[in-house]
């Protein structure tokens, strides 16, 4: 019986996963070292607060690849929130909004985006009281970047396993 040589399969799989891992690493480093750092500096500055907050928002408006804004609110989350509100016998809309906003941060993110889009579009000032919403957006970007980093590590481990299998297959053949 003829032995099958899988070394090319391992080699190509290893190279593809290595390239994907490198691209994910570049994405993570750009987000962590460039965007997040600059946003933190803008949010911490004490002078020209409104302009700095606008710049920070514009940087945060374009989400990190693993923290896309459209995935924050799901029907299941809102359904669970309304179910919780019924169980708590909430009658006021304000109380319901507090429960949903604190329990399901995705709603807070989506509302913050809509709110700041209007502020930037109409040229209104962003005050220091609104800084916490920018921090929510920064936190989402931070978490997305860390998810990208973890995915990069996993993909690079797959590449390393593939390289090991490649060398084992070469020795056997």
N, C-alpha and C positions, 0 to 999 in steps of 0.2 A: 504494500500500500504506500502511495506517495504522500510524503509529509507536506503540509501546507505551510507556506512561509507568510506569516502575518506581520512581518517587520515593517513593511511599507504602510500598512494600516495604522500601526502604532506610531510610526514616524509622522504621518500626516495628521493624525488626531492630536498628537503632542504639539505639533507646530501650530495648528489652528487654535488649540486651547491656550497656548502660550501667547499668541497674538491677541486673543480676546482678553486674557488676563492683563497684558500690558496696557491695552486700551482702557480697561476698567481702572487700572492703577493711575493712569494719566488723568482720567476723569476725577478720581478721588482726590489726587494731589491738587488739581486745579481748584476744586471746590474748597478743600480744607485750607490750603495755603494762600489762595488768592481771594476768592469771593468771601468766604466766612470771616477771614481776618479783616478784610476791608470793611465789611458790614459791622463787625464788632467795634472797629475804630470809629466809624461814623455814628453809631448809636451811643458811644461813650463820650463823644465830643460835647463840650459845653457851649461853644459859640456857634452861631448860625445854625441853630438846632433844626429849624424847619427845612432848610436846604439840604442839610446832611441827612435828615430822615427821608427826604424825597429821593436822594441818591441811593440810600440804603434800600428803600422800597423797590426802586427800579432794578437794582442788582438782585433782589430777592424775588422779583416778579417772574424771572425766568428760572423755573425750578431745576433742581438737580435731577438727573435721569432716573434715579430710584425714588424720587419724592415728587412725582407729578401731582399737581394740584387736583386734577379731575378725579382722582381715585380716593379722595379723602372722605367724601360723603357717599355712603351706600344706602340703599333702601333698607337693608337689614338693620343698620345702625339706627336710622330714623324710626323704623318700626319698633325696635327695642326701646328707644327713648320714649315714644308715645305710650308704649305698654307700661313702662316704669312710671310715667306721669299718671296714668289711670290708677295704678296700684297705690300711688301716693295721694290720690284724690286731689290733684292740683286743678284749680279752677281758673286761675289767672294766667294769661298768656305770658306775662313777665316771668312768673315762676317756672313755667314750662321751658321758656328760652334759657333760663339759668341752668336748669337741669340738663337740657340738651347740650348747651355750650360747655358745661363743665365735664359732662360725661363723655361726650363725643367731640374731641378736639377738631375733627375734620370740619365740622360745621363752623367752628370759630375761624378756621383757616379760610374757608370759602367766603365767609362774610367779611373777613379782613381784606381779602383781595378786592372784593367788590367795592368796599368802602374806600380803600386807598386808590383804586383806579379812578374813582370819581374825584377824590381830592387832587390827584396829580393832573387829571384831565382839565379840571376847572381852575387850576392854579391856586387852590386854597392851601393855607398853611397846615402843616402837621405839627401838633403840639406835643409837649413832653408827656402828657397824659396818655397819648396814643402809642407811646413807645412799646408798651407791653404786647400790642398786637404785632408789631414788627419783630419782637422777640419770639413770638409764636411761629412766625414764618421762618425765622432764622433757626429755630429749634427743629422744624421740619426739614430744612435743608441739611442741618447737621446730622439728623438721623438717616436721611437718605444717603448722604455721603458715607456714613459708617456702614450702611447696608451694602453700598457699592464696594467698600473696602473688604468686607467679609466675603462677598461674592467673588472678588478678585482672588482672595486667598484660596477659596475653594477651587476655582478654575485653575489656578497655578498648581495646586496639589494634584488635580487631575492630569495636568501636563507632566508633572514629575512622575506620577504612577505610569503614565504612558511611556515616558523615557526609560524607566526601569524595565517595563515589559519589552520595549524595543531591544534593549541590550541583552535581556534574557533570551529572547527569540533569536538574536544573532548568534549567541553562544551555542544554542541548541542546534541551529541549522548548520 
